[in-house]
Amino acid sequence: MTIHTKPTEVEGRAAGANTITGTKNEILYSLNKPDDFILALVEFLDGDTHRVHYLRRPFQREPDFGVTSVNYDFAELLARAEAPR
């Protein structure tokens, strides 16, 4: 069992999907508490296997006023992520 001391948002994606969606609340929370937010990316592989990656400070700016969610390129986020620690 792993216990996280920081809030962690988990985003999975269906195999073959190119994007994940971050809600406005998730993005704002991560920007307001950058040291307290970790985005966990779950990469689904062949069969029933998967890999988990952690991304600290995943978002760079807040969404426009009327936006409720934002799609992000999964490969770009994954390129900045690291193994859980």
N, C-alpha and C positions, 0 to 999 in steps of 0.2 A: 504494500500500500504506500502511495506517495502522498504526502501532505504538502500543499502549496501554501506559503505564507502570504502570497500576493493574489489578488483577483486574477483569474485566468479566463479568458474568453476562448472557447473552442470553436473552430470553424472547420468543418469537414467538407469534402466535395465529392460528388459522384465521379467515378473513374471516367476520365476523358473530358471532364468539365474544365474550362479554361479560367473561370472567375469564381470568386467568393464574394458574398455581400456583407458589408459592415453596416450596422444600423447607425443612425445619427447619434443615438445615446451612447453606443459603444465607442464611437469615434471621439465624441466630446469627453467622455470619461477618460479615455487614454491620453488625450491632450492635456486635461486638467490634472491628472495624476500620473505623469509619465513613468515615474519610478515604481508605481504600484500596479501596473497593467502589463500583462503578458498575453499575446495572441498565440494560441496553440493551433498549429495547422496540422491536420491529419491527412496524410497522403495515402490514398488507397491504392494498393498494388495488385498484382495478379493473384487470383485465388482469394483467400480470406485474410491476406496479410496487409499490414498497414505500417506506416512510419509516422512518428510524431515529431514535429519541429516547433521550437519556441521562437517567437519574434518579439523583441522588446522595442518599444517606440515604433509601432508599425505604421502609424498614420502621421502625415506631415502637416496637414491643415484641416480646419473645420469645414464641414459642408456648407453650401449656401443655405440661406434662411429657409426656403421651402422644401429642401431635400429631406427625405425620410430615410434613405439608404444610399450606399454607394457601392458599385461593383469594382473589385480590384483584381488585377491580373495575378492569378495564383502562382505562376512561375516566377514573377518578379518578387512577390512576397517570400516565396520559398528560397530564392537566391540570397535573401538577407537574413534568413532564419538560421538557427543553430540547434543542436541536439539538446534535449532537456537536461537540466543540471540541478 
